[in-house]
Amino acid sequence: MDVTTIEIIIRALNEAGVRYLVVGGLATVAHGHVRFTADIDLVLDLDEANLINAAAVLSRLGYRPRAPVDLELFADRDTRESWKRDKGLTVFSLWSQRFPMTEIDLFVEAPFDDMRGVFERAVSFEVAPGAEAVTIGRSDLLAMKRAAGRPKDLEDIRALEELGDGE
């Protein structure tokens, strides 16, 4: 994944007024633990208008779902719920021929109970001069990673805790 691609994606989301949070590996990097990540993990405000706007922005950038469905279906709450219930889907993966090294994973539902609070505690992370990504706060990122509990999440927690309190 290259910084130019991240900058293009973040600028497009910001310019369109999409309400989002960068989470996952890129958020881990933003909070000081530099490690490789191959995708951008996003939690979108699940308001239908916001999701329609996000889908339009990502579509203009050439992003398409990995699954054989229309990107616009992501905006429909009932569809997302059926994907979760019937297919066990937690993230909706997008790819782009224009940006083949940078996939985007959209969370099908918020991975935390207090979505409003998580958005209020979000921080800005400069991905390029003049391009700031809205990033999950450190304590919320740690809680999210604890809940996931995968080996890479546990390593991220250890590394971030060694760095001390960054908020």
N, C-alpha and C positions, 0 to 999 in steps of 0.2 A: 504494500500500500504506500502510495507516495503522498507527500504533503500537499502538492498541487491539487490532487484529486479531492482530498479532504477539504481543502479550502474552497473548491468549486461547489461541493455539496453543501457545506455549512453556509456559504454566502447565499446560495439559492434558497435554502430553507429560511434563513434570516430575512432575506429581501421579500419573501412571500408571506412573512409573518407566521410561519408554522411554529406551533408551540411543541417543543421537543426537549428531551434530555439525552445527552450522550452518556451511555453507561458502558459496562464491560471493559475490555482491554484498553480502549482509547481513554476512557475515564481514569483507569489505573495509571496510565502514562501521565495524564494531566495532574494527577495527585502525587507525582514524583517517582513512581517505580517504572523505569524505562524497560519495556519489554516488547517483543514482537507481537503484533496483532494483525490479522489478515482481513478484518472486517470492521465495519462501524455498527455498533449495537445502539439502537435508538428506542427509547420509550416515547411514544407520541401521546399528547393529550388526546383522549379517546372521544372527544366531541366530534360528531359526524362531520361538521363543516371543516374542522381542522384536519381530519383524516382525508377528506376529499381534496383539500388544498395540498396536503403532503403528497398524495398520490399523483396529483397533476405535476407538481414540481419534480418529483423523482422520475416520472414518465418523460418529461421534457429533457431530463439528463440521460435518457436512454435506459433507465432501469426497468426491468421486467421481473415478474415472479419466477422463481425456479419451478414452482408447481404450475401445472397447466391450467391456470385460472387468470382472470382479468385482475389487474392491480386495483381497479376501482372497487372490487368486492371487499377489499380490506376495510373499507369505510363502513360496511354493514355489520352492526353489532351481532345480529343473529347468525350471520355467516361465520364471524370470528368465533362465536361460542360453539358452533357446530364443528369447526375445525379443531378446537380444543377438546371437545367432548368425544367426537367420533374418530379423530386422527391423532390425538395426543399432541397436537401442535402447540408449541410455546412461542416460537419465533417464525416469522414469515420472511423467508430469504429472497433477496433481490440481487440480480446481477446485471451487468451492462457490458455490451461489446465495446462501448466507448471507454469504459474504465474497468477492464477485465481483472485488474489486480485488487479491486476494492468492492467487495460485496457489502450489502447492507442487510442487517437483520432487524426487523421490526417486531417488538414484543406484541403478541396477540392480545394480551391483557397486561395491566400494570403489575409488575412483580413486587409491589408493596401495597400495604393497606391504606396508607395516608398519602395519596397522590398529591393532594393540595400542599401538604407540608413538605413533601420531597421537592416539589417545584419551588416553594418559597425558600428552601435551604440550598437551592442550586447555586453554582458558582460559574463564572465565566473563565474560559480557557482560550488563550490566543493560539489559534492554529496557524495563523500567518498575520503579518502586519495588517491591522484593520479588520480581521476576520475572527470574531470571538464565538466559540461554541458554548452553548448552555449545557453545563456538565453537572451530573449528580454530585451532591456534596459528599465529602469524605466519609462521614459517619453513616450516611445512607448507602454509600457504595460498599462499605465494610459489611453492613447488615445484609445487603443484597447478596454479597459473595458468601457470607456465612450460611444463608438460606440455601444457596445453590450447592455448596459443599463439595464441588468437584476438585480434584487435585490442583488444577491450575488456579482455582479460586482460593484455595487454602494457601498456596504459595504467594498469591497476590496479597492476601491478608497479612501473612508473616512479613513480607517485604514492606508493606505500607505501615504496619505497626512499628517496625524497626526505624522507620523514618521519623516517627513521632507524630504529634498532632499538627496537621498542616492547615487546619481551618481556624 
